[in-house]
Amino acid sequence: GGIITQTPKFLIGQEGQKLTLKCQQNFNHDTMYWYRQDSGKGLRLIYYSITENDLQKGDLSEGYDASREKKSSFSLTVTSAQKNEMAVFLCASSPRDWGGYEQYFGPGTRLTVL
Amino acid sequence: QQKVQQSPESLTVSEGAMASLNCTFSDGTSDNFRWYRQHSGKGLEVLVSIFSDGEKEEGRFTAHLNRASLHVSLHIREPQPSDSAVYLCAIQPGNYKYVFGAGTRLKVIA
């Protein structure tokens, strides 16, 4: 088995601040994802990385940057936090994207912007 | 763009009664359908993955897929209070593309 760790668990920022969220996985999975989860809405894909040094934009990439430092870690940066923003950011990984492989999710980082 | 709707938004059932959750999608071209559970403050846990029309059982969880009706359901047999969580339906319309529903909040009362 393996685990996905997200840090921090809670993140409070100020409007306009640049904020970084981190994700580590020890599954040795190739592909990693960042999703945003808003209350009452489904998960929306922000960025994904097919393999180390790869970055792909999802449907919600505007306002975010991502970095795949190594195979096991994937970071997400909120480039300018928006006042009253509140969401949970979920990191996931999978061995591949074809063949019905599962995505495994971390516990999330809860963001609040004051 | 593929859309996923889940119903009901919330559901309360008694311990031991069957719980049924529904998910409809906008076109039948996807191959992969999954049901996830999310306990409060936790990540998503996959319950059932189904790739062809029909039924797929994983323990107390059974998914039914009917692509012609654009519908996939989840039935939870003998639900327990520990099954109280948000249940999310997800479809995969293409490589690296997943579309999630907004979820059904299930409460199981003893």
HADDOCK unambig.tbl for C-alpha pairs under 7 A between the chains (distance, minus, plus):
assign (segid A and resid 40 and name CA) (segid B and resid 102 and name CA) 5.63 0.50 0.50
assign (segid A and resid 41 and name CA) (segid B and resid 102 and name CA) 4.32 0.50 0.50
assign (segid A and resid 42 and name CA) (segid B and resid 100 and name CA) 4.99 0.50 0.50
assign (segid A and resid 42 and name CA) (segid B and resid 101 and name CA) 4.80 0.50 0.50
assign (segid A and resid 42 and name CA) (segid B and resid 102 and name CA) 3.93 0.50 0.50
assign (segid A and resid 42 and name CA) (segid B and resid 103 and name CA) 6.85 0.50 0.50
assign (segid A and resid 43 and name CA) (segid B and resid 100 and name CA) 5.67 0.50 0.50
assign (segid A and resid 97 and name CA) (segid B and resid 95 and name CA) 6.11 0.50 0.50
assign (segid A and resid 97 and name CA) (segid B and resid 96 and name CA) 5.91 0.50 0.50
assign (segid A and resid 98 and name CA) (segid B and resid 95 and name CA) 6.77 0.50 0.50
assign (segid A and resid 100 and name CA) (segid B and resid 32 and name CA) 6.67 0.50 0.50
assign (segid A and resid 105 and name CA) (segid B and resid 43 and name CA) 5.43 0.50 0.50
assign (segid A and resid 105 and name CA) (segid B and resid 44 and name CA) 5.55 0.50 0.50
assign (segid A and resid 106 and name CA) (segid B and resid 43 and name CA) 5.13 0.50 0.50
assign (segid A and resid 107 and name CA) (segid B and resid 41 and name CA) 6.87 0.50 0.50
assign (segid A and resid 107 and name CA) (segid B and resid 42 and name CA) 4.49 0.50 0.50
assign (segid A and resid 107 and name CA) (segid B and resid 43 and name CA) 3.93 0.50 0.50
assign (segid A and resid 108 and name CA) (segid B and resid 42 and name CA) 6.80 0.50 0.50
assign (segid A and resid 108 and name CA) (segid B and resid 43 and name CA) 6.11 0.50 0.50
